[in-house]
Amino acid sequence: MRSFVVLLCLTMLFSCGQKKANLATDETAPPDAFVASFPELTLPYSLIQPALEKSPGDSLLISRKLMSRFVPDSVFKGGFRKNDKIKFHALGRVSFKKAETYLFVRASAASKTQAYLLVFDADNQFRVAMPVIRGNDRRRIDEFVMDRRYGLSVIHTRKGREGQLLFTKEVYVYNN
């Protein structure tokens, strides 16, 4: 009987951890619950434009009010029209203990779908953002890769006039 009580207490203790917020409905979630609600990713992580165009479903939806609490609206203004009703979806997160957390977000409106990288510091405060896949341009394919050394690569591929594949590759590293 005594071992059952100890087991029950341990179960209750470990189940009282950080509760994940429902990003679609909970507009008052604290920053740590907001960040913890993104699915954990393993590196290397890659994202390609055609895969981004498929909707991930409502289970990963983030309300616009909640997103605007943690990320400035100016992050998304450059990629969308003023009156676009943007839908946000959580794609995933990569966290480093006692350091920054990278959140990947899908932002879509009727005219365009983009992916953004959002960086939060150790205190879950927003620091910087960048678009990693920009829109639905059929003439170009964008790809994003975060490697195991935390390098961030954005690769743009397009066909040249004579049918050859041309690409540009931009590599970034976050430095606080």
Accessible surface in RSA format (square Angstrom, percent):
REM  Atomic radii and reference values for relative SASA: ProtOr
REM  Chains: A
REM  Algorithm: Lee & Richards
REM  Probe-radius: 1.40
REM  Slices: 20
REM RES _ NUM      All-atoms   Total-Side   Main-Chain    Non-polar    All polar
REM                ABS   REL    ABS   REL    ABS   REL    ABS   REL    ABS   REL
RES MET A   1   177.94  92.2 133.88  88.6  44.06 104.9 116.15  98.8  61.79  81.9
RES ARG A   2   204.64  85.9 195.66  99.7   8.97  21.4  74.58 101.9 130.06  78.8
RES SER A   3    87.12  73.6  75.90 101.3  11.22  25.8  52.27 111.3  34.85  48.8
RES PHE A   4   119.16  59.6 115.61  71.6   3.55   9.2 119.16  72.2   0.00   0.0
RES VAL A   5    72.05  47.4  72.05  65.2   0.00   0.0  72.05  62.6   0.00   0.0
RES VAL A   6    81.16  53.4  78.95  71.5   2.20   5.3  81.11  70.5   0.04   0.1
RES LEU A   7   112.22  62.5 110.96  79.4   1.26   3.2 112.02  78.7   0.20   0.6
RES LEU A   8    86.88  48.4  83.68  59.9   3.20   8.0  86.55  60.8   0.33   0.9
RES CYS A   9    73.90  55.9  67.54  75.3   6.36  15.0  26.59  67.4  47.31  51.0
RES LEU A  10    81.65  45.5  81.36  58.2   0.28   0.7  81.65  57.3   0.00   0.0
RES THR A  11    79.18  56.3  70.92  71.9   8.26  19.7  63.15  84.8  16.03  24.2
RES MET A  12   114.65  59.4 113.75  75.3   0.90   2.1  97.43  82.8  17.23  22.8
RES LEU A  13   121.02  67.4 107.16  76.7  13.86  34.8 111.68  78.4   9.33  25.1
RES PHE A  14   157.12  78.6 133.12  82.5  24.00  62.4 136.29  82.6  20.83  59.6
RES SER A  15    86.62  73.2  48.31  64.5  38.31  88.3  46.57  99.2  40.05  56.1
RES CYS A  16   101.73  76.9  69.09  77.1  32.64  76.7  32.61  82.6  69.12  74.5
RES GLY A  17    54.42  67.1   0.00   N/A  54.42  67.1  39.74 109.1  14.68  32.9
RES GLN A  18   100.52  56.2  63.04  46.1  37.48  89.2  39.21  83.5  61.31  46.5
RES LYS A  19   170.16  83.0 159.10  97.6  11.05  26.3 109.11  98.2  61.05  65.0
RES LYS A  20   123.85  60.4 109.30  67.1  14.55  34.6  69.44  62.5  54.40  58.0
RES ALA A  21    16.06  14.8   0.92   1.4  15.14  34.4   7.61  10.7   8.45  22.4
RES ASN A  22    88.28  60.9  76.54  74.0  11.75  28.3  31.11  74.9  57.17  55.3
RES LEU A  23    12.12   6.8   8.51   6.1   3.61   9.1   8.51   6.0   3.61   9.7
RES ALA A  24    32.05  29.5  17.38  26.8  14.67  33.4  17.59  24.8  14.46  38.3
RES THR A  25    99.02  70.4  75.59  76.6  23.43  55.8  69.62  93.5  29.39  44.4
RES ASP A  26    49.45  34.6  42.83  42.6   6.62  15.6  17.75  41.8  31.70  31.6
RES GLU A  27    68.03  39.1  62.08  47.0   5.96  14.2  15.14  29.3  52.89  43.2
RES THR A  28   113.69  80.9  96.48  97.8  17.21  41.0  75.24 101.1  38.46  58.1
RES ALA A  29     0.99   0.9   0.08   0.1   0.91   2.1   0.99   1.4   0.00   0.0
RES PRO A  30    66.87  48.7  63.86  58.2   3.01  10.9  66.87  55.2   0.00   0.0
RES PRO A  31    40.56  29.6  40.56  37.0   0.00   0.0  40.56  33.5   0.00   0.0
RES ASP A  32    60.59  42.4  57.40  57.1   3.19   7.5  24.02  56.5  36.57  36.5
RES ALA A  33     4.40   4.0   4.40   6.8   0.00   0.0   4.40   6.2   0.00   0.0
RES PHE A  34     0.25   0.1   0.25   0.2   0.00   0.0   0.25   0.2   0.00   0.0
RES VAL A  35     9.67   6.4   9.67   8.8   0.00   0.0   9.67   8.4   0.00   0.0
RES ALA A  36    22.81  21.0  21.21  32.7   1.60   3.6  22.75  32.0   0.06   0.2
RES SER A  37    15.65  13.2   2.23   3.0  13.42  30.9   2.31   4.9  13.34  18.7
RES PHE A  38     0.00   0.0   0.00   0.0   0.00   0.0   0.00   0.0   0.00   0.0
RES PRO A  39    45.43  33.1  40.77  37.2   4.66  17.0  45.43  37.5   0.00   0.0
RES GLU A  40   100.11  57.5  72.87  55.1  27.24  64.9  51.64  99.9  48.47  39.6
RES LEU A  41    33.64  18.7  24.51  17.5   9.13  23.0  26.74  18.8   6.90  18.6
RES THR A  42   117.48  83.6 105.98 107.4  11.50  27.4  78.42 105.3  39.06  59.1
RES LEU A  43    31.61  17.6  16.70  11.9  14.91  37.5  16.98  11.9  14.62  39.3
RES PRO A  44    72.59  52.9  54.15  49.4  18.44  67.0  54.15  44.7  18.44 114.6
RES TYR A  45    31.95  14.9  30.01  17.1   1.94   5.1  26.45  19.9   5.50   6.8
RES SER A  46    66.86  56.5  47.33  63.2  19.52  45.0  11.21  23.9  55.64  78.0
RES LEU A  47    19.26  10.7  16.45  11.8   2.81   7.1  19.21  13.5   0.05   0.1
RES ILE A  48    74.01  42.1  72.95  54.3   1.05   2.5  72.95  52.5   1.05   2.9
RES GLN A  49     7.97   4.5   7.97   5.8   0.00   0.0   2.62   5.6   5.35   4.1
RES PRO A  50    68.52  49.9  61.51  56.1   7.02  25.5  63.13  52.1   5.39  33.5
RES ALA A  51    54.68  50.3  40.11  61.9  14.57  33.2  43.27  60.9  11.42  30.2
RES LEU A  52     5.40   3.0   3.21   2.3   2.19   5.5   5.40   3.8   0.00   0.0
RES GLU A  53    55.01  31.6  33.92  25.7  21.09  50.2  19.04  36.8  35.97  29.4
RES LYS A  54   161.18  78.6 148.94  91.4  12.24  29.1  99.09  89.2  62.10  66.1
RES SER A  55    81.07  68.5  52.20  69.7  28.86  66.5  38.90  82.8  42.17  59.1
RES PRO A  56    44.07  32.1  13.08  11.9  31.00 112.7  26.17  21.6  17.90 111.3
RES GLY A  57    31.47  38.8   0.00   N/A  31.47  38.8  31.44  86.3   0.03   0.1
RES ASP A  58   111.04  77.8  98.66  98.2  12.38  29.3  32.75  77.1  78.29  78.1
RES SER A  59   106.75  90.2  64.80  86.5  41.95  96.6  57.68 122.8  49.06  68.7
RES LEU A  60    52.50  29.2  50.39  36.0   2.11   5.3  52.50  36.9   0.00   0.0
RES LEU A  61    42.56  23.7  41.35  29.6   1.21   3.0  41.35  29.0   1.21   3.2
RES ILE A  62     2.57   1.5   0.00   0.0   2.57   6.2   0.00   0.0   2.57   7.0
RES SER A  63    17.50  14.8   9.72  13.0   7.78  17.9  17.50  37.3   0.00   0.0
RES ARG A  64   123.47  51.8 115.14  58.7   8.33  19.8  37.28  51.0  86.19  52.2
RES LYS A  65   137.48  67.1 133.13  81.7   4.35  10.3  82.31  74.1  55.17  58.8
RES LEU A  66     0.00   0.0   0.00   0.0   0.00   0.0   0.00   0.0   0.00   0.0
RES MET A  67     2.16   1.1   2.16   1.4   0.00   0.0   2.16   1.8   0.00   0.0
RES SER A  68    56.37  47.6  35.23  47.0  21.13  48.7  20.69  44.1  35.68  50.0
RES ARG A  69   119.57  50.2  81.80  41.7  37.77  89.9  45.83  62.6  73.75  44.7
RES PHE A  70    24.56  12.3  12.89   8.0  11.67  30.4  18.62  11.3   5.94  17.0
RES VAL A  71     1.40   0.9   0.00   0.0   1.40   3.4   0.33   0.3   1.07   2.9
RES PRO A  72    63.14  46.0  51.86  47.3  11.29  41.0  62.42  51.5   0.73   4.5
RES ASP A  73    87.15  61.0  78.67  78.3   8.49  20.1  23.11  54.4  64.05  63.9
RES SER A  74    78.98  66.7  61.77  82.4  17.21  39.6  42.48  90.5  36.50  51.1
RES VAL A  75    34.19  22.5  14.45  13.1  19.74  47.6  22.46  19.5  11.73  31.8
RES PHE A  76     9.18   4.6   8.97   5.6   0.21   0.5   9.10   5.5   0.09   0.2
RES LYS A  77   147.90  72.2 131.16  80.5  16.74  39.9  81.03  72.9  66.87  71.2
RES GLY A  78    81.54 100.6   0.00   N/A  81.54 100.6  45.80 125.7  35.74  80.0
RES GLY A  79    13.06  16.1   0.00   N/A  13.06  16.1   8.92  24.5   4.14   9.3
RES PHE A  80    19.48   9.7   1.55   1.0  17.93  46.7   7.75   4.7  11.73  33.6
RES ARG A  81   157.83  66.3 145.24  74.0  12.59  30.0  77.23 105.5  80.60  48.8
RES LYS A  82   201.62  98.4 160.10  98.2  41.52  98.9 114.19 102.8  87.44  93.1
RES ASN A  83   132.59  91.4 109.37 105.7  23.22  55.9  38.26  92.1  94.33  91.2
RES ASP A  84    28.74  20.1  10.52  10.5  18.23  43.1   3.52   8.3  25.22  25.2
RES LYS A  85   151.15  73.7 137.56  84.4  13.59  32.4  88.86  80.0  62.29  66.3
RES ILE A  86    23.42  13.3  22.45  16.7   0.97   2.3  22.45  16.2   0.97   2.6
RES LYS A  87   121.53  59.3 119.04  73.0   2.49   5.9  68.33  61.5  53.21  56.7
RES PHE A  88     9.67   4.8   9.67   6.0   0.00   0.0   9.67   5.9   0.00   0.0
RES HIS A  89     5.44   3.0   5.44   3.8   0.00   0.0   3.09   3.2   2.35   2.7
RES ALA A  90     0.28   0.3   0.28   0.4   0.00   0.0   0.28   0.4   0.00   0.0
RES LEU A  91    33.13  18.4  19.87  14.2  13.25  33.3  20.86  14.6  12.27  33.0
RES GLY A  92     0.00   0.0   0.00   N/A   0.00   0.0   0.00   0.0   0.00   0.0
RES ARG A  93    37.17  15.6  37.17  18.9   0.00   0.0   0.00   0.0  37.17  22.5
RES VAL A  94     6.80   4.5   6.80   6.2   0.00   0.0   6.80   5.9   0.00   0.0
RES SER A  95    47.65  40.3  27.20  36.3  20.46  47.1  24.63  52.4  23.02  32.3
RES PHE A  96    37.41  18.7  29.54  18.3   7.87  20.5  33.03  20.0   4.38  12.5
RES LYS A  97   197.62  96.4 168.85 103.6  28.77  68.5 120.19 108.2  77.43  82.5
RES LYS A  98   202.45  98.8 162.66  99.8  39.79  94.7 113.07 101.8  89.38  95.2
RES ALA A  99    37.77  34.7  26.73  41.3  11.03  25.1  34.40  48.4   3.37   8.9
RES GLU A 100    31.07  17.8  29.92  22.6   1.14   2.7   2.30   4.5  28.76  23.5
RES THR A 101    10.41   7.4  10.41  10.6   0.00   0.0   0.00   0.0  10.41  15.7
RES TYR A 102     2.77   1.3   2.77   1.6   0.00   0.0   0.00   0.0   2.77   3.4
RES LEU A 103     0.00   0.0   0.00   0.0   0.00   0.0   0.00   0.0   0.00   0.0
RES PHE A 104     0.58   0.3   0.58   0.4   0.00   0.0   0.58   0.4   0.00   0.0
RES VAL A 105     0.00   0.0   0.00   0.0   0.00   0.0   0.00   0.0   0.00   0.0
RES ARG A 106    13.01   5.5  13.01   6.6   0.00   0.0   1.36   1.9  11.66   7.1
RES ALA A 107     0.00   0.0   0.00   0.0   0.00   0.0   0.00   0.0   0.00   0.0
RES SER A 108    13.80  11.7  12.95  17.3   0.85   2.0   5.82  12.4   7.98  11.2
RES ALA A 109    18.37  16.9   0.82   1.3  17.55  39.9   7.92  11.2  10.44  27.7
RES ALA A 110   115.09 105.8  62.96  97.2  52.13 118.6  76.63 107.9  38.45 101.9
RES SER A 111    53.76  45.4  24.29  32.4  29.47  67.9  28.23  60.1  25.53  35.8
RES LYS A 112    67.89  33.1  67.13  41.2   0.77   1.8  28.51  25.7  39.38  42.0
RES THR A 113    12.25   8.7  11.43  11.6   0.82   2.0   0.28   0.4  11.97  18.1
RES GLN A 114     4.21   2.4   4.21   3.1   0.00   0.0   0.00   0.0   4.21   3.2
RES ALA A 115     0.80   0.7   0.80   1.2   0.00   0.0   0.80   1.1   0.00   0.0
RES TYR A 116     2.99   1.4   2.70   1.5   0.29   0.8   0.76   0.6   2.23   2.8
RES LEU A 117     2.95   1.6   2.86   2.0   0.10   0.2   2.86   2.0   0.10   0.3
RES LEU A 118     0.00   0.0   0.00   0.0   0.00   0.0   0.00   0.0   0.00   0.0
RES VAL A 119     3.08   2.0   3.08   2.8   0.00   0.0   3.08   2.7   0.00   0.0
RES PHE A 120     0.93   0.5   0.93   0.6   0.00   0.0   0.93   0.6   0.00   0.0
RES ASP A 121    29.58  20.7  28.03  27.9   1.55   3.7  21.33  50.2   8.25   8.2
RES ALA A 122    61.91  56.9  31.99  49.4  29.92  68.1  35.83  50.5  26.07  69.1
RES ASP A 123   111.91  78.4  94.70  94.3  17.21  40.7  24.49  57.6  87.43  87.2
RES ASN A 124    30.25  20.9  28.75  27.8   1.50   3.6   0.65   1.6  29.60  28.6
RES GLN A 125    86.54  48.4  85.47  62.5   1.07   2.6  23.21  49.4  63.33  48.0
RES PHE A 126    42.78  21.4  26.74  16.6  16.04  41.7  26.74  16.2  16.04  45.9
RES ARG A 127   131.09  55.0 104.11  53.1  26.98  64.2  25.96  35.5 105.12  63.7
RES VAL A 128    70.00  46.1  67.39  61.0   2.61   6.3  70.00  60.8   0.00   0.0
RES ALA A 129    25.54  23.5   1.11   1.7  24.43  55.6   2.65   3.7  22.88  60.6
RES MET A 130    41.40  21.4  40.29  26.7   1.11   2.6  26.88  22.9  14.52  19.2
RES PRO A 131    35.62  26.0  29.40  26.8   6.22  22.6  29.40  24.3   6.22  38.6
RES VAL A 132     1.71   1.1   0.14   0.1   1.56   3.8   0.92   0.8   0.79   2.1
RES ILE A 133     0.22   0.1   0.00   0.0   0.22   0.5   0.22   0.2   0.00   0.0
RES ARG A 134   131.94  55.4 124.77  63.6   7.18  17.1  28.67  39.2 103.27  62.6
RES GLY A 135     2.92   3.6   0.00   N/A   2.92   3.6   2.44   6.7   0.48   1.1
RES ASN A 136    56.29  38.8  39.90  38.6  16.39  39.5  15.14  36.4  41.15  39.8
RES ASP A 137    44.96  31.5  34.55  34.4  10.41  24.6  23.39  55.1  21.57  21.5
RES ARG A 138   189.62  79.6 156.63  79.8  33.00  78.6  79.25 108.3 110.38  66.9
RES ARG A 139   194.53  81.7 177.68  90.6  16.84  40.1  88.54 121.0 105.99  64.2
RES ARG A 140    66.03  27.7  63.54  32.4   2.49   5.9  13.14  18.0  52.88  32.1
RES ILE A 141    81.53  46.4  80.79  60.2   0.74   1.8  80.79  58.2   0.74   2.0
RES ASP A 142     0.37   0.3   0.37   0.4   0.00   0.0   0.00   0.0   0.37   0.4
RES GLU A 143    55.54  31.9  55.54  42.0   0.00   0.0   4.11   8.0  51.43  42.0
RES PHE A 144     0.00   0.0   0.00   0.0   0.00   0.0   0.00   0.0   0.00   0.0
RES VAL A 145    35.01  23.0  34.81  31.5   0.20   0.5  34.81  30.2   0.20   0.6
RES MET A 146     0.00   0.0   0.00   0.0   0.00   0.0   0.00   0.0   0.00   0.0
RES ASP A 147    47.40  33.2  47.32  47.1   0.08   0.2  25.05  59.0  22.35  22.3
RES ARG A 148   169.27  71.1 154.85  78.9  14.42  34.3  57.61  78.7 111.67  67.7
RES ARG A 149   204.32  85.8 185.13  94.4  19.19  45.7  76.54 104.6 127.78  77.4
RES TYR A 150    92.73  43.3  92.48  52.6   0.25   0.7  55.33  41.6  37.39  46.1
RES GLY A 151     8.70  10.7   0.00   N/A   8.70  10.7   8.25  22.6   0.46   1.0
RES LEU A 152     4.72   2.6   4.72   3.4   0.00   0.0   4.72   3.3   0.00   0.0
RES SER A 153    11.67   9.9  11.67  15.6   0.00   0.0   1.71   3.7   9.96  13.9
RES VAL A 154     5.62   3.7   5.62   5.1   0.00   0.0   5.62   4.9   0.00   0.0
RES ILE A 155    32.58  18.5  32.42  24.2   0.16   0.4  32.42  23.3   0.16   0.4
RES HIS A 156    31.58  17.3  29.48  20.5   2.10   5.4  22.24  22.9   9.35  10.9
RES THR A 157    38.12  27.1  36.99  37.5   1.13   2.7  22.85  30.7  15.26  23.1
RES ARG A 158   124.07  52.1 120.27  61.3   3.80   9.0  35.84  49.0  88.23  53.5
RES LYS A 159   146.66  71.5 128.40  78.8  18.26  43.5  72.07  64.9  74.59  79.5
RES GLY A 160    11.32  14.0   0.00   N/A  11.32  14.0   3.13   8.6   8.19  18.3
RES ARG A 161   245.75 103.2 201.73 102.8  44.02 104.8  83.91 114.7 161.84  98.1
RES GLU A 162   158.58  91.0 121.44  91.9  37.13  88.4  50.08  96.9 108.49  88.6
RES GLY A 163    46.26  57.0   0.00   N/A  46.26  57.0  26.84  73.7  19.42  43.5
RES GLN A 164    84.27  47.1  74.00  54.1  10.27  24.5  52.01 110.7  32.26  24.5
RES LEU A 165   122.55  68.2  97.63  69.8  24.91  62.6  97.64  68.6  24.90  67.0
RES LEU A 166    65.56  36.5  63.04  45.1   2.52   6.3  65.48  46.0   0.07   0.2
RES PHE A 167   136.47  68.3 110.17  68.2  26.31  68.5 112.68  68.3  23.79  68.1
RES THR A 168    82.19  58.5  77.40  78.5   4.79  11.4  77.23 103.7   4.96   7.5
RES LYS A 169   116.90  57.0  85.20  52.3  31.69  75.5  30.39  27.4  86.50  92.1
RES GLU A 170    71.50  41.0  66.40  50.2   5.10  12.2  28.98  56.1  42.52  34.7
RES VAL A 171    93.81  61.7  62.48  56.6  31.33  75.5  62.48  54.3  31.33  85.0
RES TYR A 172    89.57  41.8  84.43  48.0   5.14  13.4  64.28  48.3  25.29  31.2
RES VAL A 173   107.09  70.5  80.56  72.9  26.53  63.9  81.04  70.4  26.05  70.7
RES TYR A 174    43.81  20.5  24.71  14.1  19.10  49.7  25.10  18.9  18.71  23.1
RES ASN A 175   135.14  93.2 105.80 102.2  29.34  70.6  29.72  71.5 105.43 101.9
RES ASN A 176   153.00 105.5  92.25  89.1  60.75 146.3  32.03  77.1 120.97 116.9
END  Absolute sums over single chains surface
CHAIN  1 A    11336.1       9258.4       2077.7       6366.8       4969.3
END  Absolute sums over all chains
TOTAL         11336.1       9258.4       2077.7       6366.8       4969.3
